[in-house]
Amino acid sequence: MAAPTIHHRTPEFEATVREVRAGLGAVFQTRQDVIVLAASGTGAMEASVVNTLSAGDVVIVVNGGKFGERWTKICRGYGVDVEEVVVAWGEAVDPAVVEAILKRRPETRAVLVQASETSTTVLHPVPELAGLTRERDTLLIVDGITAVGVTDMPMDRMGIDVLVSGSQKAFMLPPGLAFVAFSEKAWKASERATLPKFYFDLARERASQQKNTTAYTPAINLMFGLRKALERMLAEGLDAVFARHDRLARATRAGSAGLGLPLLAGTSPSPAATGVYLPPDVPGGDLQKYLRYGLGVEMAGGQDRLKGKILRIAHLGHAGPFDVVTAMAALEFGLSRFGVEAPLGRGVAAAQAVLVEDLPARPSA
């Protein structure tokens, strides 16, 4: 990304777009176009709504966290009729609840859900939801911002109609790029969608990107970085990428359990990040600041009702075993500083017991 910026209406940049399009298709596991936007992930969420729906359309939104709430806010902002399935934070949606609404409201145009709800570190049952929408005239619109490139999310094979992601998670880049892919069913729905759009007109953007260019000025240097990130991910192999994230997640959960910290998402945890409850007498915000400024280790806190009560430990993208070990060691130091009696090394050891499964082989003499 530090390379000199080139003009985007050149054969050189067209070559970058061509490689990026191929790589994104492989990671999304789709034959469809994966459209790149200069936007945050929320831009891709909004684009998926305005290109598939019309004012007054009925949709079901799974609201189990801050980003489920965002689906609702986007849809209602455009006059879409939202029926929310409110899920307790830390729990996954029950597909039977969604199915009951689909039977009661067969006119439902879409079901919108997070694959991995970043705010609660929950993994929602996308395959089961896809089974509900596949044979209906209902789209399944999935926020895969912390799922694509983390866990197996084969868009075509699973039957996802709209899948979105962003550059700053598994793709190992700064924020600024958003990705969105439509199934044939979604493209057909876009022909009847009447919500207003200009920059997020995906039909226009798709036509441009099929020519290996963009409708508007792209984030050129982020595209350079994306090309390299995709090259690294595909060289590692998707199965290996998914296995690495699963192993890091299991190690983080084991380390947290070793420290006596309950999981936020106990029954359906995401492989992208692990949320843990802090002891009641530990001020989460102060602990977070100590970790950041005292130890140089960044962990996310809770939002809204979870503010000050949890920490979220990321283990996605450019993450490896020593990142988990460092996180556990920092958490041990921090808890000790705030008066929690947890033997130093217990969390680290529990994490290492999982990580040792995949240590490199001993080199031959």
C-alpha positions as a printed Julia matrix, in Angstrom:
365×3 Matrix{Float64}:
   0.0     0.0     0.0
   3.03    2.27    0.28
   3.61    2.01   -3.46
   3.1     5.2    -5.5
  -0.55    5.87   -6.31
  -1.3     5.34   -9.97
  -4.16    6.61  -12.09
  -7.12    4.25  -11.92
  -8.03    4.57  -15.6
  -4.96    2.67  -16.74
  -4.17   -0.88  -17.86
  -1.99   -1.27  -14.76
  -4.89   -0.64  -12.39
  -7.21   -2.79  -14.5
  -4.8    -5.67  -13.86
  -5.15   -5.06  -10.11
  -8.96   -5.09  -10.34
  -8.86   -8.29  -12.4
  -6.77  -10.09   -9.77
  -8.87   -8.76   -6.9
 -12.11   -9.89   -8.54
 -10.78  -13.41   -9.0
  -9.44  -13.6    -5.46
 -12.63  -12.31   -3.85
 -14.7   -14.82   -5.79
 -12.52  -17.61   -4.41
 -12.77  -16.38   -0.8
 -16.54  -15.77   -1.02
 -16.79  -19.18   -2.72
 -19.09  -17.85   -5.42
 -19.31  -17.69   -9.19
 -21.02  -14.33   -8.86
 -19.32  -10.95   -9.02
 -18.01   -9.67   -5.7
 -18.31   -5.9    -5.96
 -15.76   -3.68   -4.24
 -16.87   -0.32   -2.86
 -14.84    2.5    -1.34
 -16.82    2.47    1.9
 -16.96    0.9     5.32
 -18.82   -2.36    5.86
 -21.91   -0.34    6.68
 -21.81    0.94    3.1
 -22.11   -2.62    1.87
 -24.99   -3.21    4.28
 -26.83   -0.15    2.98
 -26.08   -1.1    -0.62
 -27.58   -4.54   -0.08
 -30.8    -2.99    1.24
 -31.32   -0.26   -1.38
 -30.58   -2.6    -4.28
 -32.99   -5.37   -3.27
 -35.94   -3.74   -1.48
 -38.67   -1.13   -1.88
 -40.43    1.06    0.64
 -43.12   -0.94    2.42
 -41.48   -4.32    1.82
 -41.63   -6.67    4.78
 -38.34   -7.99    6.14
 -37.24   -9.98    9.17
 -34.19   -8.66   11.03
 -32.33  -10.79   13.55
 -31.4    -8.26   16.23
 -28.97   -9.83   18.66
 -26.43   -7.01   19.01
 -25.27   -3.61   17.8
 -24.96   -4.7    14.2
 -28.32   -6.45   14.14
 -29.69   -3.11   15.34
 -27.93   -1.5    12.39
 -29.86   -3.65    9.9
 -33.07   -2.37   11.52
 -31.95    1.27   11.42
 -30.94    1.06    7.75
 -34.18   -0.62    6.71
 -36.46    1.7     8.69
 -34.5     4.69    7.42
 -35.71    3.73    3.92
 -39.29    2.97    4.89
 -38.98   -0.82    4.92
 -41.39   -2.68    7.23
 -39.18   -4.47    9.77
 -40.25   -7.35   11.98
 -37.48   -7.85   14.5
 -36.47  -11.12   16.08
 -34.88   -9.82   19.27
 -32.25  -12.21   20.6
 -30.57  -11.95   23.99
 -27.03  -10.63   23.65
 -24.69  -13.58   23.75
 -27.18  -16.03   22.22
 -27.76  -17.2    18.66
 -31.12  -16.93   16.92
 -33.44  -19.92   16.93
 -34.28  -20.68   13.26
 -37.7   -21.96   14.34
 -38.64  -18.43   15.42
 -37.73  -17.08   11.97
 -39.59  -19.93   10.28
 -42.74  -19.15   12.26
 -42.69  -15.54   11.07
 -42.09  -16.61    7.47
 -45.19  -18.82    7.67
 -47.22  -16.03    9.25
 -45.96  -13.4     6.82
 -45.31  -15.18    3.5
 -44.88  -11.79    1.79
 -41.52  -11.35    3.56
 -38.94  -10.14    1.04
 -35.78  -10.76    3.04
 -34.24  -12.11    6.22
 -31.28  -10.03    7.41
 -28.75  -11.42    9.87
 -25.14  -11.27   10.99
 -23.15  -14.43   10.41
 -20.85  -13.35   13.22
 -22.3   -10.63   15.48
 -19.15   -8.69   16.3
 -20.58   -6.93   19.34
 -21.51  -10.16   21.12
 -19.03  -12.61   19.49
 -21.94  -14.91   18.56
 -22.07  -17.1    15.45
 -25.61  -17.26   14.05
 -26.91  -20.41   12.25
 -26.69  -19.14    8.67
 -26.97  -22.61    7.03
 -30.26  -23.27    8.8
 -31.61  -19.84    7.86
 -30.6   -20.44    4.24
 -32.62  -23.64    4.32
 -35.69  -21.54    5.2
 -35.28  -18.97    2.41
 -33.91  -21.13   -0.4
 -37.3   -22.33   -1.67
 -39.17  -19.1    -0.88
 -39.34  -15.8    -2.72
 -37.34  -14.42    0.21
 -33.73  -13.31    0.2
 -31.18  -14.19    2.85
 -28.98  -11.1     3.37
 -25.94  -11.84    5.51
 -23.48   -9.49    7.15
 -20.27  -11.52    6.9
 -17.93   -8.73    7.99
 -16.33  -10.88   10.71
 -17.15  -14.2     9.08
 -15.93  -14.18    5.47
 -12.35  -15.42    5.46
 -12.7   -16.61    9.07
 -15.1   -19.53    8.93
 -16.42  -21.61    6.04
 -19.12  -19.43    4.44
 -19.61  -20.85    0.92
 -22.05  -18.4    -0.56
 -23.24  -20.45   -3.53
 -23.31  -23.84   -1.87
 -24.97  -22.54    1.3
 -27.62  -20.58   -0.57
 -26.83  -17.07    0.67
 -28.39  -14.41   -1.55
 -26.43  -11.37   -0.41
 -23.12  -11.57    1.41
 -21.16   -8.53    2.56
 -17.79   -8.02    4.19
 -15.15   -5.36    4.82
 -11.42   -4.87    4.48
 -10.48   -4.42    8.14
 -11.21   -7.9     9.46
 -10.05  -11.18    7.88
  -8.65   -9.29    4.91
  -5.97   -7.75    7.17
  -6.27   -4.2     5.81
  -7.19   -0.78    7.18
 -10.88    0.16    6.96
 -12.08    1.64    3.7
 -13.18   -1.17    1.38
 -16.54   -2.93    1.42
 -17.47   -6.07   -0.49
 -20.91   -7.26   -1.57
 -21.99  -10.25   -3.67
 -25.49  -11.03   -5.01
 -26.93  -14.37   -6.05
 -28.95  -14.59   -9.28
 -32.06  -14.48   -7.1
 -30.86  -11.23   -5.54
 -30.07   -9.68   -8.93
 -33.6   -10.5   -10.06
 -34.95   -8.87   -6.92
 -32.87   -5.78   -7.69
 -34.85   -5.3   -10.91
 -38.0    -4.55   -8.9
 -36.29   -2.62   -6.08
 -37.25    1.05   -6.04
 -35.32    2.49   -3.1
 -33.21    5.52   -4.07
 -29.52    5.02   -4.82
 -26.71    6.67   -6.72
 -23.22    5.85   -5.44
 -24.52    2.49   -4.21
 -26.16    1.54   -7.52
 -24.69   -1.95   -7.73
 -25.89   -2.66  -11.27
 -23.84    0.28  -12.52
 -20.85   -0.7   -10.38
 -21.08   -4.31  -11.49
 -21.02   -3.31  -15.15
 -17.87   -1.26  -14.56
 -16.07   -3.91  -12.52
 -16.82   -6.57  -15.12
 -14.61   -4.39  -17.34
 -11.96   -4.38  -14.59
 -12.54   -0.76  -13.71
 -14.78    1.12  -11.26
 -17.7     3.48  -11.73
 -16.15    6.07   -9.44
 -12.73    6.85   -7.98
 -11.57    3.77   -6.03
  -9.37    3.49   -2.95
  -6.37    2.72   -5.14
  -3.74    1.85   -2.56
  -6.16   -0.23   -0.51
  -6.78   -2.2    -3.68
  -3.03   -2.85   -3.88
  -3.17   -4.15   -0.32
  -6.23   -6.26   -1.04
  -4.5    -7.94   -3.96
  -1.62   -8.94   -1.66
  -3.94  -10.02    1.16
  -5.92  -12.27   -1.17
  -2.7   -13.72   -2.53
  -1.61  -14.63    1.01
  -4.98  -16.09    2.0
  -5.22  -18.28   -1.09
  -1.59  -19.38   -0.76
  -2.34  -20.53    2.8
  -5.46  -22.28    1.52
  -9.01  -21.59    2.7
  -9.26  -24.8     4.71
  -6.03  -23.91    6.5
  -7.29  -20.35    7.1
 -10.49  -21.66    8.65
  -8.61  -24.21   10.76
  -6.21  -21.52   12.01
  -9.06  -19.29   13.12
 -10.81  -22.2    14.82
  -7.63  -23.16   16.68
  -6.93  -19.6    17.83
 -10.53  -19.25   18.99
 -10.43  -22.5    20.95
  -7.14  -21.48   22.54
  -8.53  -18.1    23.57
 -11.61  -19.71   25.08
  -9.47  -22.21   26.94
  -7.21  -19.48   28.27
 -10.2   -17.41   29.38
 -11.7   -20.41   31.15
  -8.35  -20.96   32.87
  -8.66  -17.46   34.3
 -12.24  -18.1    35.43
 -13.77  -15.68   32.92
 -17.16  -16.86   31.59
 -17.75  -16.65   27.84
 -20.26  -14.12   26.57
 -21.28  -16.44   23.72
 -21.31  -19.7    25.59
 -23.24  -21.93   23.2
 -22.44  -20.49   19.75
 -19.14  -18.58   19.88
 -17.64  -16.96   16.8
 -14.18  -17.99   15.61
 -13.43  -14.31   14.89
 -13.4   -12.96   18.45
 -14.01  -14.12   21.99
 -16.07  -12.12   24.47
 -15.54  -12.72   28.19
 -17.34  -11.4    31.25
 -15.12   -9.61   33.75
 -15.41  -10.05   37.53
 -18.12   -7.68   38.84
 -15.66   -5.58   40.86
 -13.3    -4.96   37.91
 -14.03   -1.7    36.04
 -13.89   -2.8    32.43
 -13.09    0.6    31.0
 -10.16    1.12   33.37
  -8.83   -2.37   32.67
  -9.09   -1.74   28.93
  -7.09    1.5    29.29
  -4.45   -0.26   31.38
  -4.04   -2.95   28.76
  -3.82   -0.37   25.96
  -1.58    2.26   27.54
   0.24    0.24   30.15
   0.95   -2.94   28.23
   0.44   -1.96   24.6
  -2.23   -4.63   24.05
  -5.56   -3.65   22.51
  -8.79   -5.39   23.5
 -12.27   -4.14   22.69
 -14.8    -3.45   25.4
 -18.53   -3.9    25.51
 -21.18   -1.68   23.94
 -24.44   -0.37   25.38
 -25.67   -2.77   28.07
 -22.32   -4.61   28.06
 -20.2    -1.47   28.48
 -17.67   -1.99   31.24
 -18.72   -5.6    31.76
 -16.83   -7.53   29.06
 -13.7    -7.62   26.97
 -13.56   -8.86   23.39
 -10.37  -10.5    22.18
  -9.9   -10.63   18.42
  -8.1   -13.53   16.76
  -8.77  -13.08   13.07
  -6.92  -11.95   10.01
  -3.18  -11.62   10.47
  -3.24  -13.47   13.81
  -1.19  -16.37   15.08
  -0.43  -18.37   18.24
   1.76  -15.73   19.85
  -1.01  -13.15   19.55
  -3.21  -15.38   21.71
  -0.4   -16.05   24.18
   0.32  -12.31   24.42
  -3.37  -11.54   24.95
  -3.64  -14.09   27.76
  -0.45  -12.87   29.43
  -1.62   -9.25   29.24
  -5.01  -10.21   30.65
  -3.32  -12.0    33.54
  -1.18   -8.94   34.31
  -4.21   -6.66   34.04
  -6.48   -8.73   36.27
  -3.69   -9.0    38.82
  -3.26   -5.21   38.76
  -6.98   -4.83   39.52
  -6.88   -7.2    42.5
  -8.12  -10.43   40.92
  -6.47  -13.5    42.41
  -5.63  -15.59   39.36
  -2.33  -17.5    39.34
  -0.05  -16.04   36.69
   0.47  -18.42   33.81
  -2.78  -20.33   34.15
  -4.5   -18.67   31.19
  -1.34  -18.81   29.09
  -0.85  -22.49   29.84
  -4.44  -23.36   28.99
  -4.16  -21.54   25.67
  -0.83  -23.17   24.89
  -2.31  -26.61   25.49
  -4.56  -25.97   22.49
  -1.98  -24.17   20.37
   0.57  -26.97   20.75
  -1.66  -29.11   18.5
  -0.27  -27.33   15.46
   3.32  -26.46   16.31
   5.75  -26.74   13.41
   7.51  -30.07   13.11
  10.94  -30.37   14.65
  13.5   -29.62   11.93
  15.7   -32.47   10.85
  19.42  -32.26   11.56
